């Protein structure tokens, strides 16, 4: 646990009592603060009360006036489309609003590192797609080289549940736009921006607000090094803002769409080969084609970003390459479930938006595509040029028929349920095909999470093999 510093003897409100909220309450208490908690869900309040926390309606003026700060869980709106009533009361009362990420950065160390030979370092990863795989890959590469890494944030543990780091340890954080937008302290040693595509636009009032939330990690965070994907305009712009000149190697540019050979520090992948260039010359090259845990160009972008981070941490290319070979990938992210009769079954349930699904579709050929769910803003028009490898689409979700109507130029079967879609895809599949779950939509019309959707797909496949 990381005890929260700066609030000893004060009352701090905690709004939302899921994983991050309860973790924040515990760490506040460990740091000497009194945590006053609230969640609209009675079961969540009961769990907090069982741990000895007082649950009280924080929006009441008599309560809000006593708070030194309000800590808000990431799923709770604090600005758009409109603030939660408790957040609105805090804004009106002038109570500082923060989240567990802000508490973490403000409290990490706090004098406890004086005796360490090598201060721990924090790597923070954000972006629209690939941030989970990139974060997990960085931690894996560090550990495969015999060093210690802890993974937290939007993946793994809550940030305040981390163990106090030891000399030379690395903490790797995956951070969503909800987390980077609100955190009052953001001070990573290395910050990563993978890419940007439309997502969560209602929470950020459009693409400008969404980019601004991601941008905070790198611009306001002031990292020693920034690793930035430059295949979208926003990343290219961001890298330009941070670099002081063409040869400024504090910015490491990453690409899978172009060869980067400029005067700075560049890492790119072309035709399955990763190349590192510094000061206008190549210094290393790795073959990614045989790395089964990282299929497709989108995963090669993740590999480039993770490679750049590890090089910035001082790791040798040969150690990074060895770590790539042992990386198995993440559940629900281009995860190979099974192979039978020459047919591969791949679970990419995390492909919850059009951009992620497009990248998954580009990674395979001869695809029996299971898709559908709660459609996101913008529809499916961005997928139209990505369907060349799709033999048949099997559409699930409550609005499966409407979803299928948008898939022009391919055979689309309305299946509605996962069981029906898997059965139909397996019946049609031939040797050399890939049965791919890449929904291009959120899961909440039928499942509580994308993980549950992926688990259902896996179970339906395995019981039929």
N, C-alpha and C positions, 0 to 999 in steps of 0.2 A: 504494500500500500504506500502511496505517496501522500503524506499528511499535507493538508492545505495550510499555507502560511498566510499571515496578514489579517486574519479575522478572529484571533484568539479573544475570548470574552465578548464577542459580538453575535448578534442573531443574523442568520443568513437563510433566506427562503430558497427552497428547492422545488421547482415545478416540474412534474413528471417523474414517476418513480419506477421506470424501467431499469435496464442495466446501468446506464450512465447516471441516472438520477440517484439511485440507491448508492452507487459507488461514490458519488459526490457527497452525499449526506454522511457516509461513513468517514470519508477523508476530512471533511469539515470538522466532524466530531473529534477525530484523531489530532487535528491541529488546534483544538481548544475552542472551536466555535460551537454555537447552539444552532442546529439545523431545524428549521420549521418547514414541514413538508406538505405538499398537496398533489393529488392526482384525482381526476374525475372518476377514475375506476376504483370502486370500493375494494376490490381484491388487492389492488396495488397498495392502497392505503393500509390494508390489514397486514400486508407483508412488512411494510415500514414500521407500523406500530408494534409488531412482534419483535422488532429489533430495538425497541425503546425510543423510536422517534415520535415526536408530536406531529400529528396531522391536523392542520387548521386551514381554513379558507383564507388564502393569502391576499385576495383582492380587497378584503375589508380594510378601510382606511386605518383603523386602530392597529391592525396587524402590519400593514405595509409601512407605516410610519416608524416602526421599530426595527426595520431591516437595514442592514449595512449593504446588502447586495441581494439580487435575485438570480439564481442559477437555473437555466432553462434547458430542458432536454431537446435534442435536435429535431424531433418530430413535431415540435410545437411552434406554430407560426409566431414570429416576433415583429414582422413588418408587413409583408404581403402574403396572401391577398388582404388580410387585415390581422392586427395583433390579437393574440389570445387575450381575453379580458384581464387576466392576472398581469400579463406583460404590459397591457395598456395602462393599468393602474400604476405599475412601477415607473413607466415612462412619464406619466403625469406627476408622480410624486418625486421624481428625480432620483429614484433608487437605481444604482448601476446594475445593468443587466449583463450577464456573462454566461458562459457554459463551462463544462468540465475541461474542455481543451484550454480555455483561458486560465483556469485554476491550475492546470497541470504545468503550463509553461511558467506561470508566475511563481510556482512553488517548487519546481524541480531544482534540486541542488540546495538552495536556501541555506548555504553555509555548511552543508553536510559533506561537501566534496573537498574540503581543505586538505584532507589526508590522502587523497587519491593521487597516484603518480600520473595517470593519464585521465583527464576529465572525460566522462561519457559524452557521446555525441547523439544527436537526434536527427533522424531523417524523416521528413514529412512529405507524403505523396498525395497529390490531388489531381483532378481531371475528370472528364466525363466517363471514359471507358478505360479499362485496363489497370485502374489504380489498385484493385485488390490483388491481381496477379503480380503486378510490379512490386507491391509492398511485400508479399509473401516470398517472391523470388529474391529480393534483396536480403531478407532475413535468412533465407535458405543458403544463399551464397556466402554470407558471413559465417554462418554456423558450419558449413561444409569446409571452411578454411580453418576451423578450430577456434573460432572466436565466439563470443557470446552476444546474442541478439534477442531482443524482446519485441513482439509484434502486438500492436494494440490500435485503438481508435475505432474506425468503422469496421474493423476486422479483428478477430481474436478478442482480447480482453478490453475492458474500459481503461482509459489512460490512467486513471487514478488507482486502478487495481494492480498496476505494475509493481514489481519488486524494486526496491531501491537499487539502482545500478552500481556496479563495481568499476574499478579502474579499467578504462579501455572499452567498456561495453558500448553497444549501439542499440538505441531504441528506434524502431521503425513504426511510424504512424501512417495509417490510411485515413485521410480526412475528406469528408464530403463538403459540398458547398454550404450546407446548413451549419456545419461546424466551423468552417473558416470564416463565414460571414459574421458570426456573432462573437467569436473569441476576442477578448480584450488584450490578450498577450499571445503573440505568435513569434517565437524566436528559434526556429530550427537551425541546425548547423548546415544542413543540405535540404533544399526544397525541390520537389519534382512537380512539373506540370506536364501531364501525359498528352492531352488533347482536349478539344472542346467540340461538343455537338449538342443540339437542343435537348434539354431535359430539365425537369423541375421548374419550368418557366413560370408557372403560377406563383410559386414561392419567391421568385426573384423579379417578378414583373417584367419578364422578357429576357432576351439573350444578353442585353447590356448589363442588367443586374446580375445575371448568372455569371458572366465573365468577371464582373467586379468582385463577386464573392470569392471566386477562385484566385484572382489576382492578388488579393490581400495577403495570401500566404507568402508570396514572393516579394512583393513590393513593400508591404508594411512589416513583414517578418524579418527582412534584412538578413537572409542567410549568407554564410560565407561562400557557398557555391549554389548555383541554380542549374538544374537539369530541365531543359524545356523542349518539348516536341514542337517542331516548327512546320509541320505539314498543314496546319490551318493558319489562317491569317492572324488569329488572336495570339497563337504561340509565337509567330514570327514578330508580331508587334511587341509582345512582352519581352522577348529576348533582346530586341533593340532598345527597349526602355532601360533594361538592367545593365547592358554592356556599355563600358566607357569608350570602346573603340573596337576595331576589327580583331585585334589580338588579345582582347580581354578574356583570359581563360577562367574567370570566375563564373562565366556562363558556358555551359556545355550544351550544344545544340544536338538534337536527336531527330532522325528522319528514317522513314521507310519508303519515301516517295522520290527522293532525290539524293544525289551524291554530294556530300558536304566536304569540301576540300579547302576551305578558307584558312585565314591566318589564325583563327581561334582554336578552340577545342571542340571537336565534332565526332559524333558516333552515328553511323548509319548502317542500314542493312539493305543489300541489293541481291536478289536471286538467291536468298538463303545464306549469304555470307555477311557477317558483321565486321565492319572496319572502323578503326579508331584513327583519326587524323589530328595531329597537333602541329601548329605553326607551318601549315602547308605541306606536311608530309605524313605518310602512313606510318604508324608505330605498332599496330597490331591488327590481326585478322583472325576471326573464328568462324567455323562452319556450323550453322544452326540447323541444317537440313535434317540431321539425324537426332535432334533433340525432341523426343516424342512428347514431352510435357509442354511444348511450346509450338503447336501447329499454326501455320498461317501467318500472313504479314502482320496482322494486328498483334499477335504474340511476339513477333520479331521486334516490333516497336517496344513492347514491354521489356524484352531482353536487352535492347539498346539502352533504355533508361536505367535498368538495374545495373548493367555493366558500367555505365557512366558513374553511377553512385559509388559502386565498389572501387572503381579506379580513383575517384576523389577521396575515398577512405584509405587509399594506399595499397590496395590489393593488386597482385600481379595478374596479367591476362591468363596465364596458364592455370591459376587457381580458380579464376572465374569460369573458365571453360570446363574445368572438372566439375564444378558445382552445377553448371547447366545440365550436364549429362545425367545427374542424379535427381533432377527436379521432376516431380510427378504431376505437377499442375494442381489446380484447385478444383474442389467439387463445384459442379454447376457452371464451370467456365471451360468450354471445349474439352470436357472430361470424357475420355474414352471409357464407356461402361462395359462393353463386351465386343467380341468379334466372333462370329459364327457363320459358317458357310460362305466365307468371303465377304460378309456384310459387317460393317462397323456400325456401332451404336454410340452416338455422341450426345452428351447432355450439356447444353449451353443455356440453361434456364436463366442465367444472369443476363442474357441478351434481351434486356427489357425495353430497349428503344431501337429505332430504325438503324441508327449508325452501328450499334453493336451487332445487330442481326446481319447487316450488310457485310461486316468484317468476317463473321462466322461463315456466311455463305461463300465468301471468296476463298476460304481456307480449304474447301473440299470440292470434289467433283461428284457427279452422279448422285445427287442429293434427293432423298425422300424427306421432305421438310415438314416438320410439325411446328405450327405457328398459331398465333392468335391469343387473345386475352383482352385486357382492358386497354383499349387503344389510347395512345398519348397524343398530345396536341401536334398538329401538323400532318396527321394521317400517314399513309404508307407510300406516298409519291416518291420519296427518296430511295425506295427499294427497287424501283422499276428496272433500273439498269443493272441490278445485281442478281437477277433471276436466271441467268444463262445456264447455271449448273443444276438448276432444279428440275427434276423429272416430274414430280407431283408434289403439291402442297396438301397437307392434311390439317384442316383448320379447327381449332378448339375455341372454347369460350362461349359466353352467353350470347354474344353478337357475332357468332361465327359466320353466318350467311353474309352479313354486311362486310365483314373483314375479307371474306373470300372474293367478293365482287370487286375489290380494289386491286386484286392480283391479276393484272392483265397479261395475256399471252401465255399463260401456263395452265395446266390442268390442276384445278383446286377442288378438293372434296370436303364438304362440310361434315365434320365428325362430331363437333360440340365437346365431347368428353375425351380425356386423355386415353382411356381404355380403348375407345373406338378408333382413335387416331393411330395408336400404336399397333393395334390389330390389323388395320387396313394397310399401314406402311409396311409391316412385316410380311403381309400376304403378297404385296406387290414387289418387294425388294428382290434384287438379283445379285449374284456375285459381283463385287466391284462397287456396289452402292453403299452410301452412308445414310443411315436413318438419323437425322439431326433434329434435335429440339433446340430451336432458336426463335423464341416467340415473337420478338419485335413488339412486345406489349407488356404491360404490367400484369401481375398475377391476381389482383385483388377481386376480380369478378368471380373466381372459383377457389382461390387459395389464399391463405393468410400471408404467404411470402413466396418469393421465387424459389427459396430452398424447398418448400413443401411441394411446389410444382415439379422441380427436378427430381425429388425423391419419388414422386408418383410415377413419373416417366421411367425412372430406373426400375421400380418395382414391376411395372407393367411389362417392360422388356424382359427382365430376368425370369419372370414366371412363365414366359412363353418360349424360352430357349430350351 
